[in-house]
Amino acid sequence: MNDNDFRLIAITGKLAVYRKAANLTQEDMAKKLGITTATYNKKENNPDLFTYAEQVKIEEVFRSYLKDMPAIF
């Protein structure tokens, strides 16, 4: 495993934790991003697949629910 692999594991875990802490489902996040639930699931499990615009939107969504949230990406 290299550093990028560890970074991906850390981001993947954070996404699920923050999403659950915000009381959001993968379906909720998919709707907010304008993508299918299946696509969101795939991207949540491999965060490098998120576009920059999607990354920004995810952080905006989480910050609206979790005020003291640190950066994810």
Gaussian input, Z-matrix of N, CA and C with variables (Angstrom, degrees):
# hf/3-21g

backbone

0 1
 N
 C     1     B1
 C     2     B2     1     A1
 N     3     B3     2     A2     1     D1
 C     4     B4     3     A3     2     D2
 C     5     B5     4     A4     3     D3
 N     6     B6     5     A5     4     D4
 C     7     B7     6     A6     5     D5
 C     8     B8     7     A7     6     D6
 N     9     B9     8     A8     7     D7
 C    10    B10     9     A9     8     D8
 C    11    B11    10    A10     9     D9
 N    12    B12    11    A11    10    D10
 C    13    B13    12    A12    11    D11
 C    14    B14    13    A13    12    D12
 N    15    B15    14    A14    13    D13
 C    16    B16    15    A15    14    D14
 C    17    B17    16    A16    15    D15
 N    18    B18    17    A17    16    D16
 C    19    B19    18    A18    17    D17
 C    20    B20    19    A19    18    D18
 N    21    B21    20    A20    19    D19
 C    22    B22    21    A21    20    D20
 C    23    B23    22    A22    21    D21
 N    24    B24    23    A23    22    D22
 C    25    B25    24    A24    23    D23
 C    26    B26    25    A25    24    D24
 N    27    B27    26    A26    25    D25
 C    28    B28    27    A27    26    D26
 C    29    B29    28    A28    27    D27
 N    30    B30    29    A29    28    D28
 C    31    B31    30    A30    29    D29
 C    32    B32    31    A31    30    D30
 N    33    B33    32    A32    31    D31
 C    34    B34    33    A33    32    D32
 C    35    B35    34    A34    33    D33
 N    36    B36    35    A35    34    D34
 C    37    B37    36    A36    35    D35
 C    38    B38    37    A37    36    D36
 N    39    B39    38    A38    37    D37
 C    40    B40    39    A39    38    D38
 C    41    B41    40    A40    39    D39
 N    42    B42    41    A41    40    D40
 C    43    B43    42    A42    41    D41
 C    44    B44    43    A43    42    D42
 N    45    B45    44    A44    43    D43
 C    46    B46    45    A45    44    D44
 C    47    B47    46    A46    45    D45
 N    48    B48    47    A47    46    D46
 C    49    B49    48    A48    47    D47
 C    50    B50    49    A49    48    D48
 N    51    B51    50    A50    49    D49
 C    52    B52    51    A51    50    D50
 C    53    B53    52    A52    51    D51
 N    54    B54    53    A53    52    D52
 C    55    B55    54    A54    53    D53
 C    56    B56    55    A55    54    D54
 N    57    B57    56    A56    55    D55
 C    58    B58    57    A57    56    D56
 C    59    B59    58    A58    57    D57
 N    60    B60    59    A59    58    D58
 C    61    B61    60    A60    59    D59
 C    62    B62    61    A61    60    D60
 N    63    B63    62    A62    61    D61
 C    64    B64    63    A63    62    D62
 C    65    B65    64    A64    63    D63
 N    66    B66    65    A65    64    D64
 C    67    B67    66    A66    65    D65
 C    68    B68    67    A67    66    D66
 N    69    B69    68    A68    67    D67
 C    70    B70    69    A69    68    D68
 C    71    B71    70    A70    69    D69
 N    72    B72    71    A71    70    D70
 C    73    B73    72    A72    71    D71
 C    74    B74    73    A73    72    D72
 N    75    B75    74    A74    73    D73
 C    76    B76    75    A75    74    D74
 C    77    B77    76    A76    75    D75
 N    78    B78    77    A77    76    D76
 C    79    B79    78    A78    77    D77
 C    80    B80    79    A79    78    D78
 N    81    B81    80    A80    79    D79
 C    82    B82    81    A81    80    D80
 C    83    B83    82    A82    81    D81
 N    84    B84    83    A83    82    D82
 C    85    B85    84    A84    83    D83
 C    86    B86    85    A85    84    D84
 N    87    B87    86    A86    85    D85
 C    88    B88    87    A87    86    D86
 C    89    B89    88    A88    87    D87
 N    90    B90    89    A89    88    D88
 C    91    B91    90    A90    89    D89
 C    92    B92    91    A91    90    D90
 N    93    B93    92    A92    91    D91
 C    94    B94    93    A93    92    D92
 C    95    B95    94    A94    93    D93
 N    96    B96    95    A95    94    D94
 C    97    B97    96    A96    95    D95
 C    98    B98    97    A97    96    D96
 N    99    B99    98    A98    97    D97
 C   100   B100    99    A99    98    D98
 C   101   B101   100   A100    99    D99
 N   102   B102   101   A101   100   D100
 C   103   B103   102   A102   101   D101
 C   104   B104   103   A103   102   D102
 N   105   B105   104   A104   103   D103
 C   106   B106   105   A105   104   D104
 C   107   B107   106   A106   105   D105
 N   108   B108   107   A107   106   D106
 C   109   B109   108   A108   107   D107
 C   110   B110   109   A109   108   D108
 N   111   B111   110   A110   109   D109
 C   112   B112   111   A111   110   D110
 C   113   B113   112   A112   111   D111
 N   114   B114   113   A113   112   D112
 C   115   B115   114   A114   113   D113
 C   116   B116   115   A115   114   D114
 N   117   B117   116   A116   115   D115
 C   118   B118   117   A117   116   D116
 C   119   B119   118   A118   117   D117
 N   120   B120   119   A119   118   D118
 C   121   B121   120   A120   119   D119
 C   122   B122   121   A121   120   D120
 N   123   B123   122   A122   121   D121
 C   124   B124   123   A123   122   D122
 C   125   B125   124   A124   123   D123
 N   126   B126   125   A125   124   D124
 C   127   B127   126   A126   125   D125
 C   128   B128   127   A127   126   D126
 N   129   B129   128   A128   127   D127
 C   130   B130   129   A129   128   D128
 C   131   B131   130   A130   129   D129
 N   132   B132   131   A131   130   D130
 C   133   B133   132   A132   131   D131
 C   134   B134   133   A133   132   D132
 N   135   B135   134   A134   133   D133
 C   136   B136   135   A135   134   D134
 C   137   B137   136   A136   135   D135
 N   138   B138   137   A137   136   D136
 C   139   B139   138   A138   137   D137
 C   140   B140   139   A139   138   D138
 N   141   B141   140   A140   139   D139
 C   142   B142   141   A141   140   D140
 C   143   B143   142   A142   141   D141
 N   144   B144   143   A143   142   D142
 C   145   B145   144   A144   143   D143
 C   146   B146   145   A145   144   D144
 N   147   B147   146   A146   145   D145
 C   148   B148   147   A147   146   D146
 C   149   B149   148   A148   147   D147
 N   150   B150   149   A149   148   D148
 C   151   B151   150   A150   149   D149
 C   152   B152   151   A151   150   D150
 N   153   B153   152   A152   151   D151
 C   154   B154   153   A153   152   D152
 C   155   B155   154   A154   153   D153
 N   156   B156   155   A155   154   D154
 C   157   B157   156   A156   155   D155
 C   158   B158   157   A157   156   D156
 N   159   B159   158   A158   157   D157
 C   160   B160   159   A159   158   D158
 C   161   B161   160   A160   159   D159
 N   162   B162   161   A161   160   D160
 C   163   B163   162   A162   161   D161
 C   164   B164   163   A163   162   D162
 N   165   B165   164   A164   163   D163
 C   166   B166   165   A165   164   D164
 C   167   B167   166   A166   165   D165
 N   168   B168   167   A167   166   D166
 C   169   B169   168   A168   167   D167
 C   170   B170   169   A169   168   D168
 N   171   B171   170   A170   169   D169
 C   172   B172   171   A171   170   D170
 C   173   B173   172   A172   171   D171
 N   174   B174   173   A173   172   D172
 C   175   B175   174   A174   173   D173
 C   176   B176   175   A175   174   D174
 N   177   B177   176   A176   175   D175
 C   178   B178   177   A177   176   D176
 C   179   B179   178   A178   177   D177
 N   180   B180   179   A179   178   D178
 C   181   B181   180   A180   179   D179
 C   182   B182   181   A181   180   D180
 N   183   B183   182   A182   181   D181
 C   184   B184   183   A183   182   D182
 C   185   B185   184   A184   183   D183
 N   186   B186   185   A185   184   D184
 C   187   B187   186   A186   185   D185
 C   188   B188   187   A187   186   D186
 N   189   B189   188   A188   187   D187
 C   190   B190   189   A189   188   D188
 C   191   B191   190   A190   189   D189
 N   192   B192   191   A191   190   D190
 C   193   B193   192   A192   191   D191
 C   194   B194   193   A193   192   D192
 N   195   B195   194   A194   193   D193
 C   196   B196   195   A195   194   D194
 C   197   B197   196   A196   195   D195
 N   198   B198   197   A197   196   D196
 C   199   B199   198   A198   197   D197
 C   200   B200   199   A199   198   D198
 N   201   B201   200   A200   199   D199
 C   202   B202   201   A201   200   D200
 C   203   B203   202   A202   201   D201
 N   204   B204   203   A203   202   D202
 C   205   B205   204   A204   203   D203
 C   206   B206   205   A205   204   D204
 N   207   B207   206   A206   205   D205
 C   208   B208   207   A207   206   D206
 C   209   B209   208   A208   207   D207
 N   210   B210   209   A209   208   D208
 C   211   B211   210   A210   209   D209
 C   212   B212   211   A211   210   D210
 N   213   B213   212   A212   211   D211
 C   214   B214   213   A213   212   D212
 C   215   B215   214   A214   213   D213
 N   216   B216   215   A215   214   D214
 C   217   B217   216   A216   215   D215
 C   218   B218   217   A217   216   D216

   B1=1.4484
   B2=1.5184
   B3=1.3330
   B4=1.4638
   B5=1.5269
   B6=1.3316
   B7=1.4707
   B8=1.5160
   B9=1.3337
   B10=1.4525
   B11=1.5291
   B12=1.3310
   B13=1.4627
   B14=1.5252
   B15=1.3324
   B16=1.4613
   B17=1.5223
   B18=1.3379
   B19=1.4728
   B20=1.5192
   B21=1.3340
   B22=1.4647
   B23=1.5266
   B24=1.3179
   B25=1.4653
   B26=1.5227
   B27=1.3214
   B28=1.4610
   B29=1.5206
   B30=1.3241
   B31=1.4699
   B32=1.5207
   B33=1.3249
   B34=1.4587
   B35=1.5177
   B36=1.3174
   B37=1.4604
   B38=1.5165
   B39=1.3342
   B40=1.4620
   B41=1.5244
   B42=1.3105
   B43=1.4643
   B44=1.5174
   B45=1.3105
   B46=1.4640
   B47=1.5252
   B48=1.3229
   B49=1.4713
   B50=1.5246
   B51=1.3351
   B52=1.4624
   B53=1.5269
   B54=1.3168
   B55=1.4709
   B56=1.5225
   B57=1.3202
   B58=1.4739
   B59=1.5284
   B60=1.3317
   B61=1.4639
   B62=1.5285
   B63=1.3202
   B64=1.4691
   B65=1.5310
   B66=1.3258
   B67=1.4669
   B68=1.5269
   B69=1.3256
   B70=1.4595
   B71=1.5265
   B72=1.3165
   B73=1.4629
   B74=1.5227
   B75=1.3161
   B76=1.4563
   B77=1.5245
   B78=1.3147
   B79=1.4687
   B80=1.5253
   B81=1.3297
   B82=1.4709
   B83=1.5218
   B84=1.3254
   B85=1.4697
   B86=1.5159
   B87=1.3201
   B88=1.4639
   B89=1.5240
   B90=1.3285
   B91=1.4669
   B92=1.5239
   B93=1.3225
   B94=1.4616
   B95=1.5334
   B96=1.3358
   B97=1.4666
   B98=1.5282
   B99=1.3315
   B100=1.4615
   B101=1.5218
   B102=1.3503
   B103=1.4629
   B104=1.5271
   B105=1.3195
   B106=1.4649
   B107=1.5299
   B108=1.3180
   B109=1.4612
   B110=1.5236
   B111=1.3197
   B112=1.4664
   B113=1.5256
   B114=1.3268
   B115=1.4695
   B116=1.5200
   B117=1.3205
   B118=1.4611
   B119=1.5240
   B120=1.3218
   B121=1.4681
   B122=1.5206
   B123=1.3093
   B124=1.4672
   B125=1.5292
   B126=1.3265
   B127=1.4614
   B128=1.5275
   B129=1.3364
   B130=1.4596
   B131=1.5330
   B132=1.3109
   B133=1.4627
   B134=1.5234
   B135=1.3242
   B136=1.4622
   B137=1.5342
   B138=1.3443
   B139=1.4642
   B140=1.5200
   B141=1.3245
   B142=1.4636
   B143=1.5195
   B144=1.3309
   B145=1.4609
   B146=1.5288
   B147=1.3433
   B148=1.4658
   B149=1.5170
   B150=1.3195
   B151=1.4591
   B152=1.5280
   B153=1.3161
   B154=1.4642
   B155=1.5366
   B156=1.3263
   B157=1.4688
   B158=1.5284
   B159=1.3280
   B160=1.4658
   B161=1.5262
   B162=1.3230
   B163=1.4649
   B164=1.5234
   B165=1.3132
   B166=1.4685
   B167=1.5293
   B168=1.3141
   B169=1.4662
   B170=1.5309
   B171=1.3255
   B172=1.4682
   B173=1.5190
   B174=1.3138
   B175=1.4669
   B176=1.5272
   B177=1.3327
   B178=1.4672
   B179=1.5231
   B180=1.3192
   B181=1.4675
   B182=1.5208
   B183=1.3210
   B184=1.4663
   B185=1.5148
   B186=1.3321
   B187=1.4690
   B188=1.5333
   B189=1.3265
   B190=1.4601
   B191=1.5335
   B192=1.3185
   B193=1.4600
   B194=1.5151
   B195=1.3229
   B196=1.4625
   B197=1.5264
   B198=1.3035
   B199=1.4730
   B200=1.5275
   B201=1.3140
   B202=1.4668
   B203=1.5280
   B204=1.3166
   B205=1.4412
   B206=1.5287
   B207=1.3338
   B208=1.4637
   B209=1.5233
   B210=1.3099
   B211=1.4705
   B212=1.5183
   B213=1.3211
   B214=1.4543
   B215=1.5133
   B216=1.3183
   B217=1.4601
   B218=1.5143
   A1=109.73
   A2=115.20
   A3=118.89
   A4=110.09
   A5=116.18
   A6=120.70
   A7=112.36
   A8=117.94
   A9=121.17
   A10=110.74
   A11=117.28
   A12=120.84
   A13=110.52
   A14=116.71
   A15=120.58
   A16=111.08
   A17=116.81
   A18=121.12
   A19=110.12
   A20=116.97
   A21=120.63
   A22=111.62
   A23=116.57
   A24=120.33
   A25=109.75
   A26=117.08
   A27=121.28
   A28=111.26
   A29=117.41
   A30=120.70
   A31=110.49
   A32=117.52
   A33=121.05
   A34=110.10
   A35=116.59
   A36=120.35
   A37=112.47
   A38=116.63
   A39=120.92
   A40=111.27
   A41=117.19
   A42=119.83
   A43=110.98
   A44=116.62
   A45=120.44
   A46=110.89
   A47=117.02
   A48=120.53
   A49=111.08
   A50=116.96
   A51=120.01
   A52=111.49
   A53=116.54
   A54=119.66
   A55=109.83
   A56=115.99
   A57=119.91
   A58=111.25
   A59=117.80
   A60=121.39
   A61=111.08
   A62=116.11
   A63=121.23
   A64=110.99
   A65=115.91
   A66=121.83
   A67=111.78
   A68=115.32
   A69=121.60
   A70=109.60
   A71=115.67
   A72=120.74
   A73=108.74
   A74=115.60
   A75=118.96
   A76=109.64
   A77=117.05
   A78=120.27
   A79=110.79
   A80=117.20
   A81=120.94
   A82=110.76
   A83=116.09
   A84=120.16
   A85=111.17
   A86=116.57
   A87=120.29
   A88=110.36
   A89=116.83
   A90=120.75
   A91=110.85
   A92=116.65
   A93=120.33
   A94=111.78
   A95=116.09
   A96=120.89
   A97=112.29
   A98=117.28
   A99=120.51
   A100=112.86
   A101=116.05
   A102=120.88
   A103=108.46
   A104=116.72
   A105=119.51
   A106=109.88
   A107=115.28
   A108=120.63
   A109=110.45
   A110=117.16
   A111=120.86
   A112=110.92
   A113=116.29
   A114=120.06
   A115=110.30
   A116=117.06
   A117=119.46
   A118=110.11
   A119=116.76
   A120=121.23
   A121=110.87
   A122=115.80
   A123=120.94
   A124=110.47
   A125=116.29
   A126=120.38
   A127=111.88
   A128=117.82
   A129=119.57
   A130=109.38
   A131=116.47
   A132=120.90
   A133=113.21
   A134=117.23
   A135=122.81
   A136=107.38
   A137=117.39
   A138=122.62
   A139=115.94
   A140=118.45
   A141=119.33
   A142=111.89
   A143=117.88
   A144=121.51
   A145=112.34
   A146=117.81
   A147=119.99
   A148=109.68
   A149=115.85
   A150=119.92
   A151=108.31
   A152=115.51
   A153=119.48
   A154=110.14
   A155=116.94
   A156=121.22
   A157=110.59
   A158=117.15
   A159=120.66
   A160=110.63
   A161=117.43
   A162=120.88
   A163=110.48
   A164=116.44
   A165=121.20
   A166=109.95
   A167=116.73
   A168=121.41
   A169=111.17
   A170=117.25
   A171=120.77
   A172=110.19
   A173=117.21
   A174=119.59
   A175=111.13
   A176=117.54
   A177=120.65
   A178=110.57
   A179=116.71
   A180=121.25
   A181=109.89
   A182=117.00
   A183=119.69
   A184=111.68
   A185=117.46
   A186=119.82
   A187=111.56
   A188=117.38
   A189=119.04
   A190=111.26
   A191=116.97
   A192=122.22
   A193=111.75
   A194=117.51
   A195=123.07
   A196=108.38
   A197=116.72
   A198=122.68
   A199=114.18
   A200=118.87
   A201=121.32
   A202=112.26
   A203=117.44
   A204=121.58
   A205=111.61
   A206=118.17
   A207=120.01
   A208=110.79
   A209=117.26
   A210=121.29
   A211=110.07
   A212=115.67
   A213=121.08
   A214=110.63
   A215=116.94
   A216=121.19
   A217=111.98
   D1=139.91
   D2=177.04
   D3=-108.41
   D4=179.12
   D5=-177.45
   D6=-59.30
   D7=-37.76
   D8=179.98
   D9=-64.23
   D10=-37.29
   D11=177.92
   D12=-62.07
   D13=-43.93
   D14=179.00
   D15=-65.27
   D16=-38.14
   D17=177.82
   D18=-61.58
   D19=-44.24
   D20=179.81
   D21=-63.22
   D22=-41.43
   D23=178.31
   D24=-61.65
   D25=-43.59
   D26=-179.73
   D27=-63.95
   D28=-45.13
   D29=179.82
   D30=-65.49
   D31=-43.00
   D32=-179.65
   D33=-57.71
   D34=-45.95
   D35=179.21
   D36=-63.58
   D37=-41.83
   D38=-179.97
   D39=-62.92
   D40=-42.85
   D41=-178.77
   D42=-57.33
   D43=-49.18
   D44=-178.65
   D45=-65.48
   D46=-42.39
   D47=-179.58
   D48=-63.86
   D49=-48.21
   D50=-179.55
   D51=-65.90
   D52=-39.49
   D53=178.99
   D54=-61.01
   D55=-45.63
   D56=179.86
   D57=-67.76
   D58=-38.60
   D59=178.32
   D60=-63.48
   D61=-32.26
   D62=177.77
   D63=-82.44
   D64=0.69
   D65=179.69
   D66=61.85
   D67=39.69
   D68=179.71
   D69=-114.03
   D70=144.61
   D71=175.17
   D72=-93.33
   D73=169.43
   D74=174.09
   D75=-62.14
   D76=-34.77
   D77=177.53
   D78=-63.28
   D79=-42.14
   D80=177.25
   D81=-59.09
   D82=-47.15
   D83=-179.30
   D84=-64.05
   D85=-41.38
   D86=179.36
   D87=-59.03
   D88=-44.34
   D89=179.66
   D90=-62.36
   D91=-41.55
   D92=-179.32
   D93=-65.95
   D94=-28.89
   D95=179.93
   D96=-92.68
   D97=-10.64
   D98=-179.23
   D99=74.18
   D100=32.14
   D101=177.96
   D102=-127.45
   D103=169.65
   D104=179.03
   D105=-75.41
   D106=159.75
   D107=177.08
   D108=-61.80
   D109=-40.27
   D110=179.26
   D111=-61.86
   D112=-40.76
   D113=178.77
   D114=-67.27
   D115=-42.21
   D116=178.06
   D117=-60.68
   D118=-45.90
   D119=179.49
   D120=-56.25
   D121=-46.42
   D122=179.72
   D123=-60.73
   D124=-43.41
   D125=-178.08
   D126=-73.52
   D127=-34.89
   D128=178.41
   D129=-64.03
   D130=-32.81
   D131=179.03
   D132=-83.93
   D133=-9.82
   D134=175.81
   D135=-146.90
   D136=77.28
   D137=-172.50
   D138=-56.29
   D139=-20.58
   D140=177.34
   D141=-63.48
   D142=-15.79
   D143=-179.88
   D144=-78.96
   D145=-18.11
   D146=177.99
   D147=-68.00
   D148=136.75
   D149=173.80
   D150=-72.92
   D151=165.32
   D152=178.05
   D153=-59.36
   D154=-43.24
   D155=-179.86
   D156=-60.95
   D157=-39.50
   D158=178.09
   D159=-67.34
   D160=-38.88
   D161=178.11
   D162=-61.25
   D163=-44.00
   D164=178.95
   D165=-62.32
   D166=-45.62
   D167=-179.73
   D168=-62.80
   D169=-41.74
   D170=178.81
   D171=-60.10
   D172=-46.66
   D173=179.58
   D174=-64.00
   D175=-37.43
   D176=177.00
   D177=-63.17
   D178=-45.27
   D179=-179.82
   D180=-61.58
   D181=-50.28
   D182=-178.58
   D183=-62.29
   D184=-39.99
   D185=-179.87
   D186=-65.86
   D187=-29.15
   D188=178.23
   D189=-69.54
   D190=-21.96
   D191=178.84
   D192=-101.88
   D193=-33.96
   D194=-173.92
   D195=-124.13
   D196=92.41
   D197=-170.66
   D198=-58.98
   D199=-35.51
   D200=-174.51
   D201=-102.09
   D202=26.10
   D203=-176.55
   D204=-73.53
   D205=131.30
   D206=174.41
   D207=-75.40
   D208=168.02
   D209=178.51
   D210=-62.92
   D211=146.75
   D212=179.43
   D213=-98.25
   D214=-52.10
   D215=-171.09
   D216=-88.56

